[in-house]
């Protein structure tokens, strides 16, 4: 084995290096007053560097096809690093206020989950994929439990750990079936074997179903979504944001790659499975979201239904689907993070995440309200904001499949956009229209919050209208 | 870059200007400047268009331009106008201009109000200039969502309910539209989203057309107040602030008719021929039902909203009759109804601003107190019931003559039934005019009220001039329109 192969894994290697740097910095600054600031800025700088560096990284392969980073995977890493960057920025006020002592750990854990996602996305075999998934899940559980002195956070973490372990078990079970059916763990080889052999062997179908169920837990698709609301509610707000955008994006990408690559020959089987899961996710999550009065729980259900929309792009298993998926995730990151940044800012200043306390917010904090409105409109898919473009493109990708059922699923998803608009508008209504005797007081946000909001709003406004973003993703989305 | 892009650029600059504006006067300045530019531009466009046609330019679309936008998906920003879009742009500019004056006194949050108002008009202009399905759809949705805040924040009465109902129903319509657009795009070969190119290819199988036609027609029909999807309209109009009612009834509802004609019927012609009878029945119901409903309402805005349902139903009705005369009449009706109804809503808003009630049971003798507004109201009423000399007469006459050209029983019976609405219109208009304008002033507080201020007069006079102008000199408009209707109908028949 040549160690030079590690050089092909440049993004991962650099990330590990960053991890170590942050760790030692944190270690050395243990008693410093400005620890949060220094470690935070350092992580941000490194993430920016990583984002820029990754855009120029081409496809790579190492260890005999175990590690396969396609061009699309590299671009997806850019998107996730960008998302992580926003999370780190918007988390600063929270760290400053509530978790000064543990600021270093927060950054470390975030970077380790990112490493796990990198590995997930550039794996060429189930073995490495599983490894990446676990690397992403375990630190994530720690992040969820970050406010461990709060009962809710601990409860959320317990639930997350249980579900994560269980779903990993289910997934591993599925992988073992696949190995039994095909005798290999490499995606390409599996597809080749499935192509040759008798397709509908019960063993491979079982493997597919179990594997997909495991992944669906991570994506929190209905009916594997029960952990989502509690975990989202209990976790610290920046972590909830991170959970809802980055880990979801990574899992969706992996789902498309593995379904299209390894299970490509079995498309007739997983397509229908996907239809059912998508329709259920979007519809049920939407219906539950309407009744929520706690914003983070609300966003949890909203994110379940968004995951359903992301999976629409997987239906065709085509390159257009891949482009739409990456685009959707990118747009979803900026829109959702804008909402979470506002939620977090309000939580820091006024200590509430209850929807009714947002009544009349426009009177006291017009700018914040305005940005929140834009983000919600984007999530609901209202032009000229980016959300409408990303929704339209996943619909296009799904309809490209061409069958009656594909159109049917798109139709159900479209009807659900109206339902989702209803509940997003409920928040807008609370902020703009509902009169309130004692609205939240006027407050000044920290500069970190503002930076995050500016980045997100710029994304919401420009990612749609400037077609160059989509074009760039299209060119690079070969997988 | 086509000059048509200015129709989107000017509102965008207005948005920027409003955002930067510090004082009320600056906000008003930006609005008046922008609205005047748009009005001037659309007048220039109309004159240019007429001249070009007179000079023998027979292209289907003029001033066309196209730039790829999302190239891998064949989405382009392509613009172009034919006679229909030209008159619609003119209508929009007039309404935006007069709407600005009609909301001169609006408080509170004037700046935010005009921001959303301008965003709404951006959508409207964009929709009329575009010839690319995706871009059209995008602008269509841009025009819808500001309504929620405009009604919800600045409206009156049961505004939260009305705003939500309106937004959700219209977005439901646009959800149907997306399915239809995707169907058209993929089954026509997935090579272009340009309306004219798809129509020229004419290669969508008939079965597929029949499957997607209802989606598109109903999708746009919701906005065109097609029965039974019209229920958002009375509530929405009644709760909206004056200028928003004007813009919404005057222009936005026309998006529905325009879309039905330009997208549903133009691109899916065979299905339009086969399925027209279903929608013809629905629109006939709209026409008659809207008129009768208006008779029993007591709120001025509800009366006018149901009257709009009836008149907009007439637009779709005439389009589905599919003769050249009736379709020309339909577009004329869009133009005429847009102007009349804007005038109506403007006057109602002005009366309401003084009396603080719109209930006709409590209004009387306004002619003595505010003669200017009252006379305006009479003019609007007469135009609405189709008095010769005003635009309503020209439009309805053309529609019914055109509809009767169809030789078969079904179409003729439908025409006769729809014709009854003219009589019913007279009933509800004259009832209101008689009740609120004439007679004794019973409420002594009304004696202290004042007549229209200068900004209100500007709005009212402009609109009356347009209604009368179209009624007295209809030929140029009907020439411009029928010349554009021809190619579209040629595709259908």
Interface residues (C-beta under 8 A of the other chain):
Chain A: X320 X323 X377 X382 X383 X384 X388 X392 X393 X395 X396 X399 X400 X402 X407 X410 X411 X414 X415 X417 X418 X421 X422 X425 X428 X429 X432 X433 X467 X470 X471 X474
Chain B: X69 X70 X71 X72 X73 X75 X134 X138 X139 X141 X142 X145 X148 X149 X152 X153 X159 X160 X163 X164 X167 X168 X171 X172 X175 X176 X178 X179 X182 X183 X185 X186 X190
